Amino acid sequence: MTLWSYDIDHLSESLRLWNVHYNQLQPGTVRGCLRQIQVGTVQLFHSQINRSVRVLGSSPQDTVAFGIPLQVPGRTIWRGYECEYDQILVNTNQEVDFTTPDNYELFVVTIYRQTLLEVAYQLNRRDIAKDLDQKSLLESIPQELNQLRSYLQSVFQQVQDDPFCVHDAKVETTITQTIIRLLLNSIQPPADAVLDSLRPLRRTSLAKRVEVYMLEHMHQSLTLSQICEAIGVSERSLHYAFQDLFDMSPMAYLKARRLNQVRRQLKTADPRAEKVVDVARQWGFHHMGHFSVDYKAMFGESPSETLKRL
């Protein structure tokens, strides 16, 4: 299935099996593409979005998910780690916490854990089973990873040309086994890996604590000094933490998250019963002139256009 959309919620809600939601962080009309395929016990999806997003949620149960970057045009933060082009993101039924730059693009390969471990043992890669629950990023062998990228591209093209090919048992087995083997071969063995050098960004813990506080008080008017006082941190430290993790100031981040919440509510509201001003005030916006300008800059349409679309 291929989905092109200007609605960031439409993209996240269309991702099968995953429980995630996207929050747009930078202004401008969103244009994204989501392609997804189920091949036996392997789910593939290819995501590309032209705007920076914050992705939160969880991956499917009893699976291991691997993120394979295709384009990294800026700082990308996965669970507190800054990601490079030739690193593999890994998630084992854990919280999804991902911040991307504009125009980020990646493949995600989601495999049932038991299937993955069976092939790993066949290839004598027992080290991978140990690393899965301990690491958020895996170092790759770049040339092997490029082979995996090329093969995944070819699988999507094959399914586009013949959507029913994956229903053939022989084709399904070949694709599944090839993907898993290429993936395992692309992961650097422990003797050569530099995984111990990977450290989460220094200020991740602080930024996450403040984010939790912000989300718990989204409906209230908050100032930077109030947030700092509540958390017990200086404005300077807080500013550096949010620049590290989100490439934006704390208050700009809070405003972006609030705007996303307003948009979600307006999209499901009854225009005959609800007003833009009432929804905006629920999420801490009290100056309607500034709110309307910020909303249109972020999403490319006025809040009243969003409300009346349905």
N, C-alpha and C positions, 0 to 999 in steps of 0.2 A: 504494500500500500504506500502510495506517495501522497503527501499532503503539503500543499503550499498555503500559507496563511499569513494574514496581517494581524492576527489575534494571538497574542502570546499564550493566553489561557487555552485556546483551542489546540495549540501545539502540545502543551503538557497534558491536557485531558485526553488526547488521542493516543498517547503512548501506552500501549497495552502492557498489562501486568505491573507496571511501575506505579508507585504512589508519590508523585512529585508535583510541585507547582513552581512556576517561573515568576520572578519579579524583575521587571525591566528597571535598570539602574540609570541608563543614560537617555537623554531626550532624542526623539526622532521616531518616525513611523517604523514599526517593526515589519520585517519581511523574513519569514523563516520557512524552512523546508524540513520535513520529517519523512524519512523513508524507513519502513520496517518490514521485516520478513521473519517468519517462523520456519525453521528447518529442523524437524525432529525435536531434539532436546536443546537446540541452540536458537536463541532469539538474536537477531541482528537489527540494529537501527543506526541510521546515519542522520545526524542532526547538524544543521547550519542555520545560524541566526545572525542577522546583521547588527544587532544591538547587544550591549553588555547585559547579562542577566545573572541573577542570583537564583540557583536551583536548590531547593530544599525538599526533603522527603525521605523515601526509603526504596530500596531495591526489592525485587521479587524474593519471596521466601525460598530457602533451600537452593539458592543459586550463588554463583560467583560472577560478578560483572567486571569486564575489562574495558577501559576506555583507551582508544587508539587515536591520538590527535592527528588530524589531517592538515590543519592550518592553525597556527598559534601567533596571531598578529599583535599580541600584547600579553600583559601579566595575567596568568591563569592560576587560580588558587583552588586546590582540591583538599578539603578537610585540613586546612591550615598549612599545606605545603604548596610552594610555588612550583608549577609543573613546566617541564621542558618538552620540546617536540618529540624527543626520542625516549621519553619515559612513559610507562604504561600505568594508567590509573587502575586501581583494583578495589573492589568493594564486595564484602562477604556478609550480606544481610545486615549491613550497618547503615547508619544515617547517611543520607546523601547531603553533602554540603559543598557546593561548587559555585565559584564566581568566575565568569568568563569575560573576556574583552569583546568589543565589537568584532563581528565577522569571524567568530570562532567556529570551528568545524571539527567534528570527530565521529568515528565509528564507536559503537558500544557492542561488545559481544557478551551475551549473557548465557551462561551454561549451568545446567543442573550440577550441583557440587559432586554428586556421586559419579556422574559421567566423566567429569573433568579428572577426578582422582584415578579412575580406572585407566584412562589413557596415560596419565602422568606416571603411573607405576609401570605400564607397558614400556614407556620410554626411559625408564630408570631415572625419573625426575622426582624422587621422593622429597627433595628439598623444597619443591614448590608447595607441597601440602603444608609444610611447616610455616612457610612465609605468608601464606594466604591470610591467616588470622592476625598477623603481626604487622603487616605493612599496608600503607595506603598508596605507595608508589613503588614500582618495580623498574629497575634499570634494564634496558633492552640491548640486544645486539642489533645495531641500526640496519645492517643489510638484511637481516632476517625479518625485522619489523617491516621493512619496505616490501618484502615479498608478501607478508600478510596483508598489508594495505592494498597491494595490487590484486591479490586474490579476492579480497572482500569487494573491491570495485567490480571485479568480473562476475561475482555472484549476483550482485544487484543488477548488473546488465543482463545476465542470463535470465533472471526472473522477470525483468521488464520485457524481454523478448518473448518469453514463454512462461506466463504466470503459473501454469499447471505443472511445470517440471519438478517442483519440490514435492509433488504428490507421488512421484515415482520412487519406490522404496530404494532402488539402487542409487539413484541420483541423490536422494536424501542422505543416505549413508556415506556416500563419497564426499559430499560437501561438508557434512558434520565432522567426519574424521579428519579431513584436510584442514579445516579451520582450527580445530583443537591442536593438531600436531604443529601447524605453523605458529600458532600462538605460543605453545610451550617452548618450541625451539627458539622463539624470539626473546625469551626471558633469559637474562644473563645468569649463568650458574654462580653459586655462592663464592667460589674461589676467585672469580673475576669481578664480582659485583662490588659496588661501593655503597651498598644500602645503608651501612652504619653511619655514613656521612650525611644522610638525609635527616634534616631537623625541621620541625614545623617553624613557621615564622615566629619570631620572638614574642610578638605582641598579640598572637592569636587568642590566647586565653582571655586577655583583657577585652579585646573587641567582642568576643562571643558573650562575655558576661554583660557588657553594655547592650548588645543587641537584644538579649533576653529581656533586659529591663525595658528597653524601648518598646518591644512588642507587647509587653504586659501593660504598658501605659499609652498605647497608640491613640486612645480616645481622649487623652488629656493634652492640654497645652504644656509643652516641655521646653525649657531653655537648656542651653549647654551647661550653664552653671548648676542647674537643678540636677541634671544627670550626673555631673561630676561629684556633686555633694552626696548624692544617693549611693554612688559606687565607691566613693572615697578615693578619687584619682584626680590628678591635675588636668586642666584643659589641654595642655601641651601633650601630655602622655596619651590622652584620648585621641587627639588629632593624629598623632603619629600612628597609633594602632589602626585607625580606620583607613589611613592612607596605605598602610601595609597590606591590609586585607581586602579593601574594596576600591582603592584608588580614588577615594572621595572623602570629604569631611563628614563627621558624625551627623551634623544636621542635614546635610544634603542627602545622606543615606536614609535618614528618618523620613524626610520629605518624599523621597522616591518610593519607599515602602508604603507610605500613607496614600500616595497617588494611585498606586496599584490596587490598594484596597477599595478606594473610592470607585475606580473603574469597574472592578468586579461587582460591586454592589449596584452600580448604575446599569450594568448590562442585564441584570436580573430583575430590576425594579419595574414597577408598573408606572408609566409616565402620567397616568391619570390620578394616581394616589400619592406619588412621591415627588419631591422637588430636589433639584440639584443642591440648593443651598442647605437643605436639611441633611442630605447625605454627607456633604462636605464638612459640615460642622461636627457630625458624628466622629469624623476622623481627624479632628483637630485643626481644620481650616476655618478661620473666622474672618479673613479679609477676602471677599469674593473676587475682587479685581485681580489681586495677586494670584489667587487660586486658579482662576480661569486661564491666565497667561501661562502659569506653570503647567497646567493640565494639557493645554493645546501644544505647548513646546514638547512635552514628554510623549504624547500619543498621536499628535498630528490631527486632532479633531477637538472640538469644544466638548465640554461635559454634557451640554444639552443634546448634542448630536449623538453621543453615546446612549443617553437615556431614551431618546426617541427612535433609535434604530429598530427596536423590536416592535 
